[in-house]
Amino acid sequence: MDGDTFTTREGFIFNVFGYEHPKGRVFAFLKYIPSRFRELFNIRLLERTWKHDETELFRAEKLYTAKNYQTFLRVFRKNFPDYVYFCTFRKKEVISAPLSRIVEVYIPKERLEALMETEKKDKLQKMTLDFVSLVSGEAKVPLEDFGVHGSVALNMHSAESDIDIVVYGSQNFRKVEAAVDRLVREGTLTYVFNNRLDAARRYKGRFMDKIFMYNAVRKPEEVTAKYGEYRYSPIVPVKFRCKVKDDSEAMFRPAIYKIEGYTPANSSLTLPRDMVPIAVISMIGCYRNVARKGQEIEVSGMLERVEKTATGEISHQVVIGTAESEEEYLWPV
């Protein structure tokens, strides 16, 4: 499931991306790089290091740029070709780990259960549990619908680490969102906004002296699409404004915004009626939950033709995060 984390035989640590995967494989993005492979990756790395078991790890300064993704693809293609997969439904190479390379999987829900059962908890582990309990009680969402993500989940946290939690289910997420807002108004929590996307999402804040973040993961019954159900063909980059018609899947990754009122940025981008997109899909996590139903958004992305493989039915959508351009975005107006 999206947000699960796994380690591989080579010591790479990946986060699972999305919910649709080819047989015997999983789509994922690279989060931590073993220090012995550092020289292969010509990207800006954070100065800070992590340690998982006995492996020293580095992390890209920016995880989600088109340039970094293309660099990762080149490195894997040359040195670890098993991790590159040609997706016939998108007609492009993507990073995908074979299940045979995976050593261990860390599921946020299970990591929270393990943390609760840990006898000797350090300060951050205690604070993580206190935060989950606080939000669970305020939101009236049971503890079993929460999970722990990030370095705490992998037991490789330090004093600098944050509290990173997962909420399972769209309705639970909305309850938690409202609860966090109430706790901020009461003064128990404070929001932390580093940019306008943070201010729109309101998913990050401070609990006591720690930064917290929370994101949504689908419950199993909310996973409806299967890999290979649709075929996607890029058409042309587009810039436009529109209104969010449905935000019920906007908190997940990929984030899905059903839209209406497509208005191109200029007349040269006017589309035939049968090519007007019905949805905006963000593959980039930072654009999750940045706009709500009825809000106007400004979008720059790739117009795609979507064909249902079983019936040949055609629709169109706009994708942000194709890894082809840095000029893809979704802003609330």
Helices and strands as residue ranges (DSSP letters): E 5-8, E 13-16, E 25-34, G 35-40, E 50-52, E 55-58, H 66-79, G 81-83, E 84-87, E 92-98, G 99-101, E 102-106, H 108-117, H 123-139, G 143-145, E 146-148, H 150-153, E 163-168, H 170-186, E 189-191, H 196-201, E 204-207, E 210-217, G 220-222, E 230-249, E 255-264, G 267-269, G 273-275, E 279-282, G 285-287, E 296-308, E 314-320, E 329-332
